[in-house]
């Protein structure tokens, strides 16, 4: 999970992050970098991945699910945002315990 924030640039701006006038309709979207400007010259095509849910983790591996709950609670006991709690449990279930601390940091920056 990533949250990108920006401040308006002096003199204005355009692009995928908007122009800070509050009108979504005039923001530029859908830009792609041309092959000649791409920094990554050896692109690997992405492969579709299976869709995972917290419920899948709970049903398929209850031990891992409960470990994720305990880990997220222990790593960030003050985590009060339910969406961030669910995100932490999901990340720990499907990606590993190292993501519990990163999810906890998300709430502290909001």
C-alpha positions as a Python dict, from the first residue, in 0.01 Angstrom:
ca = {
    (1, 'X'): (0, 0, 0),
    (2, 'X'): (136, 335, -99),
    (3, 'X'): (14, 686, -35),
    (4, 'X'): (178, 964, -233),
    (5, 'X'): (128, 1323, -122),
    (6, 'X'): (245, 1639, -291),
    (7, 'X'): (236, 2008, -228),
    (8, 'X'): (151, 2252, -507),
    (9, 'X'): (452, 2377, -703),
    (10, 'X'): (510, 2750, -737),
    (11, 'X'): (396, 2855, -1085),
    (12, 'X'): (150, 2566, -1119),
    (13, 'X'): (174, 2212, -1245),
    (14, 'X'): (-5, 1948, -1445),
    (15, 'X'): (16, 1571, -1461),
    (16, 'X'): (-125, 1258, -1305),
    (17, 'X'): (-115, 1412, -958),
    (18, 'X'): (-343, 1696, -1067),
    (19, 'X'): (-309, 2073, -1072),
    (20, 'X'): (-455, 2146, -726),
    (21, 'X'): (-763, 2330, -847),
    (22, 'X'): (-995, 2064, -705),
    (23, 'X'): (-1143, 1973, -1045),
    (24, 'X'): (-1078, 1608, -1129),
    (25, 'X'): (-1212, 1656, -1483),
    (26, 'X'): (-915, 1866, -1598),
    (27, 'X'): (-640, 1650, -1443),
    (28, 'X'): (-413, 1467, -1683),
    (29, 'X'): (-418, 1088, -1652),
    (30, 'X'): (-311, 784, -1846),
    (31, 'X'): (39, 893, -1946),
    (32, 'X'): (294, 632, -2036),
    (33, 'X'): (667, 672, -2076),
    (34, 'X'): (789, 610, -2430),
    (35, 'X'): (1034, 326, -2485),
    (36, 'X'): (1312, 575, -2563),
    (37, 'X'): (1261, 752, -2224),
    (38, 'X'): (1217, 439, -2015),
    (39, 'X'): (1486, 381, -1752),
    (40, 'X'): (1415, 8, -1744),
    (41, 'X'): (1519, -138, -2077),
    (42, 'X'): (1461, -502, -1989),
    (43, 'X'): (1093, -508, -1904),
    (44, 'X'): (942, -829, -1775),
    (45, 'X'): (574, -867, -1862),
    (46, 'X'): (354, -897, -1558),
    (47, 'X'): (162, -1215, -1493),
    (48, 'X'): (-186, -1223, -1345),
    (49, 'X'): (-173, -1324, -982),
    (50, 'X'): (-442, -1500, -783),
    (51, 'X'): (-687, -1280, -594),
    (52, 'X'): (-638, -1327, -218),
    (53, 'X'): (-861, -1214, 67),
    (54, 'X'): (-837, -1211, 445),
    (55, 'X'): (-1121, -1465, 444),
    (56, 'X'): (-906, -1699, 230),
    (57, 'X'): (-628, -1676, 486),
    (58, 'X'): (-871, -1739, 773),
    (59, 'X'): (-1028, -2040, 598),
    (60, 'X'): (-715, -2196, 443),
    (61, 'X'): (-471, -2139, 729),
    (62, 'X'): (-635, -2036, 1058),
    (63, 'X'): (-301, -2059, 1240),
    (64, 'X'): (-142, -1808, 1003),
    (65, 'X'): (-448, -1582, 1029),
    (66, 'X'): (-435, -1573, 1411),
    (67, 'X'): (-59, -1520, 1400),
    (68, 'X'): (-121, -1222, 1169),
    (69, 'X'): (-379, -1078, 1411),
    (70, 'X'): (-143, -1116, 1709),
    (71, 'X'): (156, -982, 1516),
    (72, 'X'): (-27, -670, 1395),
    (73, 'X'): (-163, -601, 1744),
    (74, 'X'): (177, -652, 1908),
    (75, 'X'): (363, -444, 1650),
    (76, 'X'): (127, -148, 1670),
    (77, 'X'): (-104, -176, 1976),
    (78, 'X'): (-228, 181, 1922),
    (79, 'X'): (-347, 101, 1567),
    (80, 'X'): (-708, 225, 1570),
    (81, 'X'): (-792, 254, 1202),
    (82, 'X'): (-990, -61, 1105),
    (83, 'X'): (-884, -39, 740),
    (84, 'X'): (-518, -26, 842),
    (85, 'X'): (-570, -321, 1079),
    (86, 'X'): (-725, -524, 796),
    (87, 'X'): (-444, -416, 564),
    (88, 'X'): (-186, -527, 818),
    (89, 'X'): (-351, -868, 865),
    (90, 'X'): (-379, -914, 488),
    (91, 'X'): (-15, -819, 433),
    (92, 'X'): (112, -1047, 709),
    (93, 'X'): (-106, -1338, 590),
    (94, 'X'): (2, -1316, 228),
    (95, 'X'): (345, -1148, 232),
    (96, 'X'): (504, -1206, 573),
    (97, 'X'): (546, -1069, 924),
    (98, 'X'): (797, -805, 814),
    (99, 'X'): (504, -600, 680),
    (100, 'X'): (336, -554, 1020),
    (101, 'X'): (577, -278, 1121),
    (102, 'X'): (540, -102, 788),
    (103, 'X'): (161, -100, 816),
    (104, 'X'): (185, 46, 1165),
    (105, 'X'): (395, 330, 1030),
    (106, 'X'): (118, 414, 783),
    (107, 'X'): (-118, 529, 1057),
    (108, 'X'): (149, 743, 1220),
    (109, 'X'): (194, 939, 897),
    (110, 'X'): (-177, 1003, 837),
}
